[in-house]
Amino acid sequence: MSGAGPEVGRGAPPADDVDVLRVLAPDEDAAVVAEELSLVAETGSRGAVLASSPGLPEEVLALVRRGVTRVLRPGEPVRAGAVVVGTPRPEHDLLAAVESPVVLGRAELPAGAAALLRALDGRLPGGRGNGPEGPDPVGPGPVAAGSSGRRRVLLVSSNGSGLGHLTRLVAMGRRASAGTDVHVLSMSSAVPLAAEGLLPYEYVPSAGDLGISARRWNVLLHRRLGEAVRRFRPDVLVFDGTYPYRAVAELGDRFPGVRLVWSRRPMWKPRMGAVQLGLVPRFDLVLEPGELAADLDRGLTVGRGDALPVRPITLLDQHELVGAAQARTALGLEQDVPTALVTLGAGAWHDVDSQLGAVVAGLRRVTPDAQICLVRPSIARSGADPGHGVRTVSAYPLSRYLRAFDVVVTAAGYNTFHEAVAFGRASGFVGVTAQLDDQPQRARWAQREGVGVDLDPLDPSSVARVAELLVDERARERCTARCAQVWPGNGAAEAMAAVEAVADGASGRELLGRAGASEGRGGREREASR
Amino acid sequence: MIRRQPPALVRRAAGPVLYRLARLAGGPPPGLRRGRDFAPADLPTVVVVVAGADEGSCAEVLDAVSRAQWASDAFTPVFVVDAPVLSPFRRAGYVVELAGPGGLGAAVAEARRSYAADLVVVAGGRGPEAADALTGLLLAQRPPIEGPVGRSRRFLRAAEARLR
């Protein structure tokens, strides 16, 4: 190998003498190595073998005689696309005269390794380690729409560990009509959990997951998004996130045939987010998932008239939830015991200085016999039941089992808040300080409308009000009835229908106009019904 | 000692210039995560492919890799898995990529490109012998480039990381 390592990002590398150099150790299975060398030749690559001891096994010699591979002498200078070694020690001594951008070390030769090698082999000679800003193999230019006559929708979600943006997109994607193919590209590591079995997906680590700067990461996303667009050939790309990445916002310049939709949740904190609103003209349509607490929304998205409003979006509909008894059985909970679900992200349940600890302690004080359930996140950690009446539950989507709980205590994030109301659960809401999401206003609205308790300030008296819900069935029923009154129904299907309309050629202006007309009609109907 | 972030004006003015210079110097993106117990460092990246990934094999591979890291601290591992088993790697603070519709080969090629890796290790085997062999391979990784070129490169990349 070259002493200075691979030269990166400095123009086209010189041609290789061989594509794959296989280094053969004395204790390796010659038949397996011979099979690999044959596969290299089958893929049209030039292979060679370098042995660490004199004399080659008969299986390899046979290949040499047939011209399938050639033999290199130790010390013979050679440039190789990839070097494959089976065991580390002796081979590295042999590699002094070998120049290669990649060493494919194999810890063992497991079953199926030959197939893997074949898969890698086709890729190796072309893919030099150029860093994230290396040349884009996809390149710019228009992308031809799918020729099958089916619509293609690429759903792109932000975030590194949460599920909010991704869940909204999956809610839409699973309601696509039969003539639409949907693919998910997510920066959430929970994408296997959220999309497995529902929609095809891929994962791109976020800048936060990688620890690198946004500047470096945007280049990486630019290339990977371009590759996904080339491969999937979507008619429409839907982005759900509060700040469209540069690679998303500029996609229209690279692929003019792809129409862009921004799914933009409202309820932003006052005066925040002006910069991303400047990106609206880059999108063909802005979709606004409905917000129950809209009349307390003081954010910059209010009154702009640039977004198509749909009803609030939840992953599931009422009929998809399982009954209370069945849900408790599925989660391993006792029947006939007051049961609360507490889903507050940070903190330890036994630390009363944390929000989670304060809520758990408060509930246990008032209802010592209750089951207090904490979420054991399937995406992050696992653990056993802590005891002392505190249980852990894990399921995805947990909303399917929401009827197991008499009371829910949750952060007032968009998804959990709307699910709690949609499914009529008596709830306590904590308005967590989030970057842009104005959660305290949602919690305030819930209290005002009688659908839940605002846990601000989070003190023994506010927790006691939630605990009272846990023991007072009539109070819970009042909450549930009020939830049914305010819940307008799930907007996921209408959001997806709007996306499909964009795929079919409708303009954003046209859709906004239609929505305005039906809003006017709906308004008059509501007025008449009062 | 607590290192203060440079003023916003300095970051805005000098950040893009340093980014371009550091790019020319090559190497993986500065700041790339290296595991919970290891601070980001300017070290060669190794792509560790976990073929046939499941919780058990991932735990074995993680153990082998972290042993090599503790022994040499000479490389930054980036994992590529062919099954949706991301959480063990994320819990341990590592970068992990999941092979997508393009297949494992495409994912490895993309990981090499994204993180400027020059060593790819395929960890497909099970058991202590495979783990030891994996650790051995990683320990054979060469140290970073030395001399004036290496020093300049490290300086540029450290400066970029400071002004991100």
Interface residues (C-beta under 8 A of the other chain):
Chain A: M1 A4 G5 P6 E7 V8 G9 R10 V85 T87 P88 R89 H92 P101 V102 V103 L104 G105 R106 A107 E108 L109 P110 G112 A113 L116 A119 L120 D121 G122 R123 L124 G126 G127 R128 G129 N130 G131 P132 E133 G134 S189 P192 E196 P200 E202 Y203 P205 D209 L210 G211 I212 S213 A214 R215 R216 W217 L220 R223 R224 E227 R231 S378 I379 A380 R381
Chain B: G15 P16 Y19 R23 L24 G26 G27 P28 P29 P30 G31 L32 R33 P40 P44 T45 V49 A51 G52 A64 P84 L86 S87 R90 R91 V95 V96 E97 L98 G100 P101 G102 G103 L104 G105 A106 V108 A109 E110 R112 R113 S114 Y115 A116 A117 D118 L119 V120 V121 V122 A123 G124 G125 R126 E129 A130 A131 A133 L134 G136 L137 L139 A140 R142 I145 V149 E160 A161 R164
